[in-house]
């Protein structure tokens, strides 16, 4: 009879390394795969072969679970394996967790009676992850602009989780913050918190007055016509998922500096991002009565 709950942490960046360390400290039996290129200071159990994955009680894939061609996202490894091959080796009753799980992976897991959880469906994960995203965006803005944010006119497009945290942080640094939203209720909250609020569909009428623009909306709100209204020195930081919300080709033609700042938590704050993953997984395990 197995004495300890066994968790396999596969692939990923430094977030997954931190996650594996925290789970090990918590008393779980932890196996890892696809992290052999991690910094030497980051100690973990010896590398295991993923093809013994059926021994695990829980398998943790990274965020995102897959890279190009459906391969396991594993930037800290020289080894390559398809994420779907891992799922095909799992046994019924195992728990599979990952980020941005594709429909193909979900379908394969369900056909094998594997329980599936996606980090991105967890509200607590999304809210906490908004903090390193917002702070990372501010870090990039200060590095690229070469000036303080105090007194700078900054526009935040969208008032979702990231937009809320970002506007709050910018205001705390003394920026003159404008936030856009589509819903009247969001605009009311925007004004209640002391920001200037405008409707997202009207940004083209005001955006010419802003040297700094953050987009959090995952649809193309910064099209060529809107970008053409920006001052030439403007910096655009797109934090949206999916295909982003900026026409980057148009920005390049217009000479506008536009940065698609994806995956900021893992890049600027991997320790915190790993802790957020750990907390989320801890809640998942509690819910399945581990």
C-alpha positions in Angstrom: 0.0 0.0 0.0 1.3 3.4 -1.0 2.4 5.4 2.1 2.6 8.9 0.6 0.6 10.7 -2.1 2.8 10.9 -5.2 2.9 14.0 -7.5 4.8 14.2 -10.7 5.7 17.7 -11.9 6.5 17.8 -15.6 8.1 20.5 -17.7 7.6 24.2 -17.3 9.8 27.1 -16.2 11.0 28.3 -12.8 7.4 28.4 -11.6 7.2 24.6 -11.9 10.6 24.3 -10.1 9.4 26.4 -7.2 6.1 24.4 -7.2 7.9 21.1 -7.0 10.1 22.4 -4.1 7.0 23.6 -2.1 5.2 20.3 -2.6 8.2 18.3 -1.5 8.5 20.5 1.6 4.8 19.9 2.3 5.5 16.1 2.6 4.4 14.8 -0.8 6.4 12.3 -2.7 7.5 14.4 -5.7 9.0 13.3 -9.0 10.0 15.7 -11.7 10.7 15.5 -15.5 12.0 18.1 -18.0 13.8 20.4 -15.6 17.4 19.3 -15.9 18.6 22.7 -17.2 17.3 24.5 -14.1 19.9 26.7 -12.2 22.2 24.5 -10.1 21.0 26.3 -6.9 17.5 24.9 -7.4 17.6 21.5 -5.9 15.0 18.8 -6.8 14.7 15.0 -6.9 16.6 13.2 -9.6 15.1 13.3 -13.0 12.6 10.6 -13.7 11.4 9.1 -17.0 7.9 10.3 -17.8 6.9 6.9 -19.1 6.4 5.7 -15.5 3.7 8.3 -15.2 1.1 5.7 -14.2 2.7 5.4 -10.8 1.6 9.0 -9.9 -1.5 9.9 -8.0 -1.4 13.4 -9.6 0.3 14.8 -12.7 1.0 18.5 -12.9 1.6 19.9 -16.4 3.0 23.5 -16.8 1.3 26.7 -17.8 0.9 26.5 -20.8 0.8 22.8 -20.9 1.9 22.6 -24.5 4.3 24.5 -26.7 4.8 24.4 -30.4 3.5 21.3 -32.2 1.7 20.0 -29.1 5.0 19.3 -27.3 5.2 19.5 -23.5 6.2 23.1 -22.6 9.6 22.5 -21.2 12.1 25.4 -21.7 14.3 23.9 -18.9 14.9 20.7 -20.8 16.6 19.3 -23.9 14.1 16.5 -24.1 11.0 16.7 -26.1 7.8 14.7 -25.7 4.2 15.3 -26.8 1.8 16.2 -24.0 -0.7 13.9 -25.6 1.7 10.9 -25.2 1.9 11.6 -21.5 -1.8 11.6 -21.1 -2.1 8.3 -23.1 0.1 6.6 -20.5 -2.1 7.7 -17.5 -4.4 5.3 -15.8 -8.0 5.8 -14.8 -8.6 7.7 -11.6 -5.4 9.8 -11.8 -5.7 13.6 -11.5 -4.2 15.7 -14.3 -3.7 19.5 -13.8 -2.3 22.0 -16.2 -2.7 25.4 -17.7 -4.5 26.2 -21.0 -5.3 22.6 -21.6 -6.3 22.0 -25.2 -9.6 20.3 -26.1 -7.5 17.4 -27.5 -5.8 16.8 -24.1 -9.1 17.1 -22.3 -10.7 14.6 -24.6 -7.8 12.1 -24.3 -7.9 12.4 -20.5 -11.6 11.9 -20.3 -11.5 8.8 -22.6 -9.1 7.3 -20.1 -11.2 8.3 -17.1 -8.5 10.7 -15.9 -9.8 13.6 -13.8 -8.9 17.0 -15.3 -8.4 20.5 -13.8 -7.2 23.6 -15.5 -5.4 26.3 -13.4 -7.0 29.0 -15.6 -10.5 28.1 -14.6 -9.7 28.9 -10.9 -10.7 32.3 -9.9 -8.2 32.5 -7.0 -5.4 31.7 -9.5 -6.5 34.4 -12.0 -6.9 37.1 -9.3 -3.5 36.3 -7.6 -1.7 36.0 -11.0 -2.9 39.5 -11.9 -0.5 41.0 -9.3 2.8 39.8 -10.8 1.4 40.6 -14.3 0.6 44.2 -13.3 3.9 44.7 -11.5 5.8 43.2 -14.3 4.1 45.5 -16.8 5.0 48.5 -14.7 8.6 47.3 -14.5 8.8 47.1 -18.3 7.1 50.5 -18.7 9.7 52.2 -16.4 12.6 50.5 -18.2 11.4 51.4 -21.7 10.3 54.9 -21.0 13.3 56.0 -18.9 11.2 58.1 -16.6 9.0 57.9 -13.5 5.3 57.1 -13.8 4.5 59.9 -11.4 2.6 62.5 -13.4 2.5 60.3 -16.5 -0.8 60.0 -18.3 -1.5 56.3 -18.6 -4.4 54.5 -20.2 -5.5 51.0 -19.1 -7.8 49.4 -21.6 -10.1 46.9 -19.9 -11.3 46.6 -16.3 -11.0 42.9 -15.7 -8.7 41.3 -13.0 -5.5 42.6 -14.5 -6.9 46.0 -15.3 -8.2 46.5 -11.8 -4.8 45.6 -10.2 -2.8 47.6 -12.7 -4.9 50.8 -12.4 -4.5 50.6 -8.6 -0.7 50.2 -8.8 -0.3 53.0 -11.3 -2.4 55.4 -9.3 -0.3 54.5 -6.2 2.8 55.6 -8.1 1.3 58.9 -8.9 0.3 58.3 -12.6 -2.7 60.1 -14.0 -4.8 57.0 -14.8 -7.6 56.6 -17.3 -9.4 53.2 -17.5 -11.7 52.0 -20.2 -14.6 49.6 -19.9 -17.7 48.5 -21.8 -20.1 48.1 -19.0 -21.7 51.0 -17.2 -21.3 49.3 -13.8 -17.5 49.1 -14.4 -17.4 52.7 -15.4 -19.1 53.6 -12.2 -16.5 51.7 -10.2 -13.7 53.3 -12.2 -14.9 56.7 -11.3 -15.5 55.7 -7.6 -11.8 54.8 -7.3 -10.7 58.1 -8.7 -9.7 57.2 -12.2 -10.9 58.9 -15.3 -13.2 56.5 -17.1 -14.2 56.2 -20.8 -16.0 53.6 -22.9 -13.6 51.2 -24.6 -15.2 51.9 -28.0 -14.3 55.6 -27.6 -10.6 55.2 -27.0 -9.8 56.5 -30.5 -11.1 60.0 -29.5 -8.8 60.3 -26.5 -5.8 58.0 -27.0 -3.7 60.7 -28.7 -3.1 62.3 -25.3 -1.4 59.3 -23.7 2.3 58.4 -23.9 1.7 55.1 -22.1 -1.1 52.6 -23.0 -1.7 49.2 -21.4 -4.1 46.8 -23.1 -5.7 43.9 -21.2 -8.6 43.1 -23.7 -8.1 39.9 -25.7 -9.5 41.3 -28.9 -8.1 43.8 -31.4 -9.0 47.2 -29.8 -5.7 48.8 -30.9 -6.2 48.5 -34.7 -4.4 50.6 -37.3 -6.8 53.6 -37.1 -6.5 53.8 -33.3 -2.7 53.3 -33.4 -2.4 56.1 -36.0 -3.8 58.5 -33.3 -1.0 57.8 -30.8 1.8 60.2 -30.3 5.1 58.9 -31.9 6.8 58.5 -28.5 3.9 56.4 -27.1 4.7 53.0 -25.5 2.1 50.3 -25.9 2.2 47.2 -23.6 -0.2 44.5 -24.5 -1.0 42.1 -21.6 -3.9 40.3 -23.3 -4.0 36.6 -23.9 -5.1 34.8 -27.0 -3.8 36.7 -30.1 -3.5 39.9 -28.1 -5.4 43.2 -28.7 -2.9 45.1 -30.8 -2.2 45.1 -34.5 1.5 44.8 -34.1 2.2 44.9 -37.8 0.5 48.2 -38.1 2.3 49.5 -35.0 5.6 48.7 -36.6 4.6 50.4 -39.9 3.6 53.5 -37.9 6.8 53.5 -35.8 4.9 52.9 -32.5 6.7 50.8 -29.9 4.3 48.0 -29.0 5.4 45.1 -26.8 3.4 42.0 -26.4 4.2 41.2 -22.7 2.9 37.7 -22.3 3.7 35.3 -19.5 4.9 38.0 -17.1 4.4 36.1 -13.8 6.9 33.4 -14.8 9.4 35.9 -16.2 9.5 38.6 -13.6 8.4 36.8 -10.4 8.8 33.1 -10.8 9.0 32.5 -7.1 5.7 34.2 -6.4 4.1 32.6 -9.5 5.2 29.2 -8.2 3.7 29.9 -4.8 0.4 30.9 -6.5 0.4 27.7 -8.4 1.1 25.8 -5.2 -1.8 27.4 -3.4 -4.1 26.7 -6.3 -3.1 23.0 -6.5 -3.4 22.7 -2.7 -7.1 23.8 -3.1 -7.6 21.3 -6.0 -6.2 18.5 -3.9 -8.4 19.4 -1.0 -11.5 19.3 -3.2 -10.7 15.8 -4.4 -10.2 14.7 -0.8 -6.5 13.9 -1.0 
